[in-house]
Amino acid sequence: MSTVEAEKAISAPPGHIGQELLRLDEDQWFERKSGRIEPVDLAKALIGFANADGGLVVVGLHDGVVEGIGASPKVRNALMQAGIDFCFPPVRTHSRFVECVDSAGKPKDLLVIDVEPSEVVHANQRDEVFLRVGDENRRLSFSQRQELLYDKGQASYETRLTGSGLGELDGELLENYASAIEAPDGVRLLRARGLAVDEDLTIAGCLLFANEPQAQLPEAFVRVLRYRGKERGTGARQQLIEDVRIDGPLPRQLLAAQDAVARLQPKRRALGPSGRFEDIGLVPHDAWLEGIVNAVVHRSYSMMGDHIRVEIFDDRIEISSPGRFPGLVDLSDPLATVRFARNPRIARVCADLNFGQELGEGIRRIFDEMRHAGLGEPEYRQTSGSVVLTLLAEPVDRFLDAGLPGSARVITAALRTAGRLSTGEVMDLLGVSRPVAQRELNTLKDAGIVEWVGKSPKDPRAHWQLKTK
């Protein structure tokens, strides 16, 4: 969830605001706090959001109950000043009160605090640094704090002015974004999100909403390359068969890149979401799409000597993104990533437009999709100037798979995707008669690869599945 759903809930009638906000999941951009919270504790949440991507804190909700906040001006002012009094340097926030009805049916107020992402690292009075990671605020170790300082130095790049004016905006794209946010004025929204200053677009604003951001940032594009076979080749032996360059603002790049990869990647016959057998990409759609979104959102746009490349081979997809891996991460264990967005404003807009998950969750999603498909785990490596994600279209048990005849590989691949298949579905998959399908299945059964599950030969729920070890 992005802050879009929270903003929609806040615009609900007073009698519904509290329950609508309680219904939402807390995440990278949204958190609830009790109306009884001390300002010094509220500061930790503000610091976490400012050090990450910014976000929204609503005070007056706790443990499924709409509390509201007290009417005392002293209490209200103390909470509103928490970003100044207990954060060093002060955190930039915008606060407002909204009317609600508490769980006892009494009129109360909620305090809504919009936290801006920051280009510096913030700490509290005890010199503790917090970072928003998913739905929690994590206190950073000394080494993590040093890494965050380094990344924050790069993060300021997206706030620089480009010289591009508001007249160069993609009006349709901006209108769609404002509609998603339910904002009445798109230009005012850009300024509020730090994407424009007066009449000038920032780097982030230009990349997201300019008609031709490549006029200012020529290497800010995605290139999709399809190779024949498993190697690139060189010279006369080069295996490149299609090269697609995708320009324009980032949201349009993401849509066009999705279409290009879906069209160019190798396909196999498998049981699809519709319950019918269809041509499905060798690498799961959600895995490579999440990889592309991460590359576009988190690449280092200050490194203008290179662009994002999506290289498609017969056995894998490789996604390379300029810059170091963003965040506090051990590449030997990507799932342990402590998330940090190099481009927090770009990340938030893309989340508002429903592109992908936040980086930490996105990596987990890539791993989950590959595992669910029975494929090898994603591989990350970092070069001197880029991060490369490799998604192998090979099963985990590739040695076993390599020894199977073609029809058997088709069956096992379909079982990895679907989990179970009836004999009739295997007939449809292979386009053969029942005796032929039964013979293929029995061969796999005798080899200890698949097993039949059913109470009797006429059991309507009988099916085949990969044999569990």
N, C-alpha and C positions, 0 to 999 in steps of 0.2 A: 504494500500500500504506500502511496505517496501522500503528501499533505493535501491533495485534491479532495479526498474523501473527508478529511477532517474539516476542511474549509466548508464543504457542503453541509456537514453536520452543524457547524457553527451558525450557518445561515438559516437553520430550521427555526420554527416558532419556539418561544421560551419554554413551553411545556414539554418539548421534545428534544431540545438540544442535549441535555445531560444524558439521556438514554441513548441517543444516537452516538455520542462520543464514547460512551461505555461499550457500545457494540463493536467499536473498531479495535483492531489489534495494534498494540504498540510496536513500533518498528524503527527503522533508521531515521525517520523524520518526524516521529510523533511520540509523545509521552504524556501520561496523566500524573498529576501530583495532588496529594491531599491538601485541603484548604488549611490544615493545621501545620503544614511544613514550615520549618524554620528557614529564614532567608539564606543562612549559611549552607544549608543542605540543598536548597533550590539552586544555589550557585554551581554546585557540582554538575547538575543536569545542563545548565546553560553553558558551562565550560565544555562539556562533552559534545554538545551540538556545534558550538562555535569552532572547535578543533576539527570537526568532521565536515559535514555538508550543510550545516544549519538545520533548522527544523522548527517544530511547533510544540510548545509546552502549554498544557491547559491545567490550571490550578483550581482545585475545588471538586475533584473526583477521586474516589479512593475505594478500592475493594468492592467494586460493583455498586457503590452508593454515590448519589449526587449530594455532595455536602454544601457546595458553594463556599465562598470566603466571607469572613466576618465583615461587619459594617464599619469597624474602627478605621478611621483614616490613617492612624499610625501603622496598623498592621498592613493595610493596603500599600502604603508608601514603601514600607520596608521590603515587601515582596517585589514591588516594581523596581526598587533600587538595588536588588540583589546582584544584578549584572555589573553594577558600578562599585558597590561597597565591598563585595567579597570575591571579585575576579580581577586578576592582574595579568596584563592590562585589562581595562574594562571591556566587557563583551557588548557588541552592538545589538540592541534588541528594540522591538516595537511592541508596546503593550497596549492592550485595550480590555475593557470590561464588557461582558455580554450578559444580558439578562437570562435567567433560567428559573426553573422550579425545582427545589430540592426533593429528596425522596419522601419528605414529610408533607409535600404539597405547598411549601412556603416559598414565596419569591426570594431569590437570592441572585448573586452575581458570580460568574466565573471569570478568572483572569486568564487571558490568552496572550502568550508571549511568543512572538515570532523572532527566532534567533538567526542572525545572518552568519553565513560561513566566514571565517576570518583568514587573513593572510599571515597571521602571527600565531604563536602558541600561547594559550592562556593557562593560568594556574590559579589555585585558590590561596587563602591566607597561609596555609601550611606548605605552600610550594608544591602541591600535588597537581599533577596533570591528568585530566580525564579525556577519554575519547569515546564517542558514541559508536558502538559496534552492534548492529542489529537492534535488539530491544533493550540493551543495557549500556550503562556507562562504565567503562573499564579504566581503572587507575593504571597508568603506564609505568613501566620500569625505567631506570635511567637510560639504558640503551635504546628502548623504544622511544623515549622522549627525544633523544638525539636524532633518531631517524625521522621523527615527525618534524623536527626543526628543519631538517634538510628538505623534506618534501614540501613544507610550507613555503620555502624559498622559491620552489618551482610553481607552487599553486598561484602565486600572485600574477603569473603571466596572463591568465585568462581575464583579469580585471583591467588590463591595459587598454587604452583607447586606440582605435584603429585608424581614425580619420574617415571612416565610412559613416554616412549620415542616415537619418531615419528614412530618407527618400529611397534608399537602396534595400528596404525590407521586402521580403516575400509576404505580401499582404494576406494571401490565403492561408499560409502557414501560421502567421501570427494570429489571425482570426480564429483558427482552429485551436490554437493553444489557449487563447483567452477564453474560448468557449469551454474548454476542458476544465479550466480553473474557475469558471463562472465569474470572470472578471469583466466589467463593463468597458474597460478601456485598455487595449493591448499595449499601447505605448507607455501608459502609466505603469502597467504591469512589468514591462521591461525595466523601467527605472527602479521599481520597487525590488526587483530580483537582482539588481546590480548588473544588468545586461546592457544598460545604456546610461550615459551621464549627459544630461541636457539633450542636445541634438546628436550626440556621437555614440556609436555603438562600441562596446568593449570587444575584446577578442572573442569572448564567449558569446556575446550577442550576435556578432558577425557570423561566427561559425554556425550558430543555431538558426538564425532567421534572415540573413542577407540573401539576396537572389543569387549572387555569385561570390561567395566567401573566398574562392580561390584567387580572385583578383588581388586580395590582400595577403592571403596565406596559400601560395600556389601548391604546396605539398599536402594540403589538408584534404586528401581524397582517398578513396578505397579502390584498390585494383584487384580484380578477381581473375585468376589465371587457371586454365585447365590444361593439364598435361596428359599425353597419351602414355599409359604405362605407369611405372613406379619411380621413374627418375626424370630429372629435368633435362639432362643431356646438354651438350654444348655444341656450338658451331653448326655444322651440317647435320649433326645428330640431335639437335635440340628437339624436344618432344612437345613443345608448346603448340596447342591446336586452337586455343581461343584466349583472347586477352580483353577484358572489359574494364574500362576506366569509369568510375562513378564519381561525379562532381556534385556540386550543389550544397545546400545547407544540410547539416548532419541528420535531421529526421528523414529527409528524402534519401540521403545516402543509405541509411539503414534499411529502408523499404526496398530500394533498388538492389542493394547487395543481397538481401534475403531472396529476392526473385532470381538473381543471377546464380547464386549457389544452388538453390533448389533445382534450377534447370540443368546445371552443368555437372553436378555430382553423380557418380555411378549409382544405378538403381538395382534393386533385387526384388523378387516377387515375395510378398509377405502379407500376412493378415493385418489390414489397416484398422484405424479407429472406427471405421464404418461397419466393421464386421465382415467385410469382403476382402478378397485377395486383390492387391493392387501393387503398383510399382512404388517402392519405398526406398529412400536414400540409404546408402550403406552406413552412413553416420547419422545418428538421431538428429532430427531437425532442431530440437530445443538445445542440444549440446552445442552445435556449431553456431547457432544464432546467438546464444548467450556469450560465446567466445567473441563473436564479431561486435556485439554491443559493448562488451568490456573493452575491446580494443579501441573502438571509436570514442567511448566516454572517457577512458583513462589514459590515452596515449599522451606523450609529451608533445604538445603543439609548439613548444618553443624550439624543438629540434626540427628545423624545416628542411633538412637535407634528405628526408625519406618520407615514405607514405605507408599506409596500412596495406598489407598484402594478404590475400586469401588464396592459397595455392591448393588446387585440387588434383589429386593423383588417383590412380585406380584403387589404392589401398589405404588412403589417408587424406585428411585435410589439415593443412598447416596455416595458422593465423599468426602473422608477425606484426608487432606494434612498436613504433619508435619510443624509446625511453626506457628507463629502469622500471622494474615492477613496482607499481604504486602500493604503498602500505608497508606495514611492519610484518615482514613475511620471511619464512624459511622455505626456499623453493624445494627443499627435500620433503616438505610436508605442507603443500599448498592449502590443505583443509584447515590448517591452524592459522590462517591469515587473520591478522588484526587489521581490519579494513581502514583504508584512508583513501579518499578520492583526490587525485591530483587536480581535477577540474570540478570542484563541488557544485558550481552553478550549472555547468553542463550536465552533471549527473542528476541534479534535481529536476531539471526540465525534462530530461529523457525519462525519468521515473514518472513524472506527471503525465507524459504522453504514453506511458505503459510500454516502454522499451526495456525489457530485461528486468533483472533483479539487482539489488545492491551487490557490490563486488564480492564480499564474503559469501553471501547466500548464493550468488551466481556461480561461484566456483564449486560449491557443494552440489548445485543443481547439475552442472556439467558432469561431475563424477557420478551422480546418481543415474543420470540418463545413460551414460556409457555402461555402467554396471547392469542396469536393467536390460539393456540390449545384449548382454553377454559379451561385450567388447572389452579390450584392454583399457586400463585406466589412462586418463589424459596425462600427457607429458609436458611439463613446463621446462624451458631452459632460457637462460639469460645470456645474451651476447654483450659485447661492449656497448652496443647502441640500441638494443631492442630486446623484447621478450617474445618468445615463440611458443605457441600452444600447438601441440600435435595431437590430433584425434585419429587413432588408428581404427580402420574398418576391419579389424581382424578379431576373431573370437579369442577369449582368454586361453582356451585350450586349443591354440592354433596348430600344435603338432598333431593332435587327434584329428582336427578338422582337415588338415592337409592330406591325410590318408584316406579320406572318404571319397567315394565317387560323387559326381556332380549332383545327382538327384538327392543323395543322402545329405549333402551340404545344404541344399535348399530346404530340406525338411528340418534339419537341426537349427538353421538360421531362423526359420519361421517359428519354431518352438521357443527359441530364446526371446522372440518378440512377443508372441501371443501367450506363452506359458503352457497352453494346452491346445490340442487339435483333435478333432474327430477323424475317423478314417475317411469320411466323406469330404471333409475339408482338405485332407491331404490329396485326395483325388482331384479336387478343383485346383489345388496349388500346382500339381504336376501336369494336369491335363491328361490323366491316364484313367484306365478302367480300375474297378475295385480290386480285382485279383493282382494287378501290377502294383497298386498302392500298398496292398496288404503284404506283398512279397518284399517291397522296399522297407516297410516298417518292421517286418519280422527279422530282416537282416540286421537292422539297427538294434533290435531287441536282443538278438543273439550275441551281438557285439558288446552288450551291456551299456549302450548309449541311451536308449529310450526304454520306457516301460508303459504297459497298458494298465489303465485304472478303470475298473468296472466290476459290477456284481455278477453280470452274466453277459453272454454275447449279444443279447437283445436289450441290454441296459441302455436307455436313451441318453443317459449322462456319461456313458463310457467315453474315454478319451485317451490320447497318448500324451506323454510329457517326457522331458529329459529326466533320465534316471538320477535320483539323488544319491550322493555318495555317503 
